[in-house]
Structures are given as structure tokens and as C-alpha cells.
Amino acid sequence: MARQAYGRNKPQKRVLRRSGKPPIVHCMMIPAGEETLMLPTSVMKEVVDYQPPAPTDSAPPWLLGQIEWESRQVPVFSFPALINGTEVGEIPSRSKIIILKSLVEAGRVPFIGLLMDDLPRPVEVTEKDIQGTGDDKKSLGVFSRIRFEEEDAIVPDMDRLAHLVTHATFGALPITQLDE
């Protein structure tokens, strides 16, 4: 009997999901002003109490400045102010900062801080649980607007946000500045 060549004519193994169920993504619903953001827990590092960030020179209004976290400077921004082109306004007393992985390969800003109004809420999401609602505004930093469990939310474009925060922190681009 002839031997089979390694890797040839072997039956392919099918990878099945547990119990035939769709994959579950662990996310957090993050209250940010009038918006609620949905982010996978895989991009989150830590939630810290709000501390006033040290201002950054020539920063757009949505960039609050930088805080020190784990011996590094982390830029902190307001998502609602960014997408709506407004000032940050008064910061509620229960505010927190959530430290997020930057997702940009450049080591200059490995983490970014997102201002949030209160503690995030954990949720488990499957593809069938979310419904796209569209983004008529084509807002900067928005990947998608969705509805989850009767609540409207925004899935941020983390790659774009990391680039915007990096450029605003180290030299603003024209697109990050508001015309008055």
C-alpha cells in the first residue's frame, strides 16, 4: 500500500461553533454625553476616576489634554464634542476616563483616554442582536450607528479616532480644527 503524501487528500476538519450558536462578542456600553458608545472589551485597558487633563497647546476643543497613566502620558478626548463639533461643556461629577488601546501601529500614542459620564455597562452581543440605523451625518470617528436592545448606540471607528487624537496632540490637522 502506498503512503499518502503529507497534507494531501486528508479530510478537512470543520470548525464548528459551540452548539452551533453565533459567536458572542463581549462589549461595554459607554455613556458619553448624549451618546452611548459600544466597544468590545478587547480594546479596553482600565477605567479611572476623572482627573483634569493637562491642556495641550493648540488643541481642538474636543481634546481635553493629557493625563498620566501607568507612567505615560495619555491624551483624553470627548467623543460627543468631536462628532458634533462642539465644546466639551461641564464635566459631570461622576465622570470617568476609560483607557483604550490605540490600535495604531505607531508607538507615539499606544493608549487614548475617552471621557465618559459614568461607569460602562457590560453586554454580550451577537450579530443578530444589532441593527444598523445608518449615519446620515457621516460623522468623523463613527464606524456605525446601531440599535441594541432598544437603545441607539455608536460603534466608534477606533483606527480613525487614534489618528485624530495623535494628530491633535502632536500637531493638529486642518480636519481636526473647527471653523468659527
Wavefront OBJ file of the C-alpha trace (Angstrom):
o trace
v 0.000 0.000 0.000
v 1.416 3.361 -0.992
v 1.791 6.061 1.620
v -0.142 9.277 1.274
v 1.912 12.409 0.859
v 1.739 14.596 3.938
v -1.159 17.011 3.817
v -2.717 15.662 0.628
v -6.110 14.026 0.412
v -6.668 14.365 4.108
v -10.222 15.137 5.078
v -10.639 18.765 6.099
v -11.689 19.343 9.689
v -14.698 21.591 10.015
v -14.518 24.195 12.708
v -17.870 24.408 14.415
v -19.000 26.989 16.869
v -20.026 25.730 20.241
v -23.573 24.367 19.982
v -23.977 25.885 16.516
v -24.558 29.294 18.096
v -23.211 32.505 16.564
v -20.113 33.951 18.267
v -20.677 36.229 21.223
v -18.697 39.471 21.482
v -18.218 40.911 24.962
v -18.719 44.665 24.807
v -19.311 47.660 27.013
v -21.985 50.296 26.600
v -20.268 53.578 27.428
v -22.283 56.686 28.380
v -20.662 59.691 26.719
v -22.768 62.822 26.864
v -25.949 62.338 24.874
v -24.367 59.405 23.037
v -23.861 55.797 24.057
v -20.848 54.036 22.589
v -20.445 50.300 22.130
v -16.892 48.980 22.257
v -15.525 45.450 22.500
v -13.839 44.788 25.829
v -10.704 43.745 23.929
v -9.793 47.423 23.274
v -10.282 48.494 26.890
v -7.494 48.649 29.459
v -8.865 50.394 32.547
v -11.474 52.812 33.871
v -10.024 55.578 36.045
v -11.610 58.374 38.050
v -11.791 61.679 36.227
v -8.834 63.950 36.766
v -8.440 67.241 34.911
v -6.066 66.635 31.993
v -3.059 68.905 31.470
v -4.017 71.088 28.469
v -2.316 70.593 25.111
v -1.218 73.667 23.132
v -3.321 74.475 20.046
v -5.637 71.539 20.693
v -9.115 71.368 19.176
v -11.984 71.803 21.682
v -12.726 68.044 21.847
v -9.193 67.214 23.082
v -9.103 67.902 26.819
v -5.353 67.324 27.232
v -3.269 64.526 28.743
v -3.285 62.561 31.984
v -0.589 60.389 33.464
v -1.487 56.695 33.490
v 0.986 53.914 34.253
v 3.949 56.316 33.877
v 2.888 57.520 30.419
v 1.018 60.491 29.047
v -2.397 59.568 27.644
v -4.411 62.072 25.586
v -8.059 62.388 26.697
v -10.875 63.396 24.367
v -14.635 63.898 24.352
v -16.349 61.796 21.683
v -19.587 63.851 21.578
v -17.632 67.108 21.195
v -15.607 65.537 18.356
v -18.548 64.230 16.333
v -20.821 67.210 16.970
v -18.167 69.911 16.557
v -18.977 71.458 19.935
v -17.226 72.476 23.128
v -16.918 69.849 25.871
v -19.051 71.801 28.338
v -19.434 70.999 32.020
v -17.994 67.668 33.103
v -20.362 65.744 35.432
v -19.054 64.803 38.891
v -19.463 61.047 38.180
v -17.296 61.265 35.050
v -14.608 58.673 34.404
v -11.914 58.172 31.810
v -11.677 54.856 30.030
v -8.213 53.989 28.755
v -8.368 52.368 25.314
v -5.739 50.649 23.187
v -4.852 52.935 20.309
v -4.812 50.238 17.563
v -2.360 52.370 15.593
v 0.998 50.736 14.981
v 2.931 53.911 15.772
v 4.231 53.785 19.333
v 3.769 57.509 19.886
v 0.254 57.133 21.343
v -0.323 53.499 22.376
v -3.337 54.448 24.521
v -6.073 57.082 24.337
v -8.467 58.222 27.051
v -12.171 58.615 26.416
v -14.208 60.866 28.698
v -17.395 59.149 29.850
v -20.229 60.316 32.081
v -20.483 57.254 34.304
v -19.393 53.627 34.540
v -19.772 51.458 31.429
v -22.269 48.583 31.343
v -21.206 45.125 30.094
v -23.239 43.436 27.346
v -22.900 40.295 25.262
v -23.600 40.827 21.575
v -24.250 38.533 18.632
v -24.661 39.672 15.053
v -28.428 39.130 15.175
v -28.708 41.373 18.283
v -27.722 44.558 16.467
v -29.472 46.512 13.777
v -27.759 49.197 11.697
v -29.507 52.568 11.805
v -27.297 54.486 9.373
v -25.242 57.633 9.836
v -26.807 60.418 7.801
v -24.306 62.919 9.222
v -21.275 60.824 8.154
v -19.749 61.813 11.468
v -15.998 61.832 11.900
v -14.907 58.927 14.105
v -18.135 56.926 13.699
v -17.857 53.437 12.241
v -21.559 52.657 12.549
v -24.744 53.720 14.284
v -26.695 50.780 15.652
v -29.670 49.763 17.771
v -29.078 47.193 20.513
v -31.802 46.124 22.957
v -33.987 49.147 22.145
v -31.061 51.543 22.674
v -29.305 53.588 19.999
v -25.526 53.395 20.140
v -22.440 54.290 18.157
v -19.654 51.913 17.249
v -16.624 54.225 17.047
v -14.023 53.972 14.297
v -11.104 53.214 16.628
v -8.463 53.471 13.909
v -9.672 56.911 12.826
v -10.026 58.102 16.440
v -6.459 57.066 17.252
v -5.158 59.007 14.235
v -7.241 62.095 15.087
v -6.144 62.100 18.729
v -2.492 61.570 17.772
v -2.527 64.422 15.245
v -4.428 66.740 17.594
v -1.969 66.011 20.408
v 1.220 66.426 18.380
v 0.191 68.837 15.642
v -3.389 69.427 14.537
v -4.531 68.653 11.010
v -6.991 71.037 9.364
v -9.791 68.446 9.636
v -9.476 68.368 13.431
v -9.976 72.108 13.808
v -13.372 73.786 13.939
v -14.065 76.814 11.778
v -15.628 79.664 13.716
l 1 2 3 4 5 6 7 8 9 10 11 12 13 14 15 16 17 18 19 20 21 22 23 24 25 26 27 28 29 30 31 32 33 34 35 36 37 38 39 40 41 42 43 44 45 46 47 48 49 50 51 52 53 54 55 56 57 58 59 60 61 62 63 64 65 66 67 68 69 70 71 72 73 74 75 76 77 78 79 80 81 82 83 84 85 86 87 88 89 90 91 92 93 94 95 96 97 98 99 100 101 102 103 104 105 106 107 108 109 110 111 112 113 114 115 116 117 118 119 120 121 122 123 124 125 126 127 128 129 130 131 132 133 134 135 136 137 138 139 140 141 142 143 144 145 146 147 148 149 150 151 152 153 154 155 156 157 158 159 160 161 162 163 164 165 166 167 168 169 170 171 172 173 174 175 176 177 178 179 180
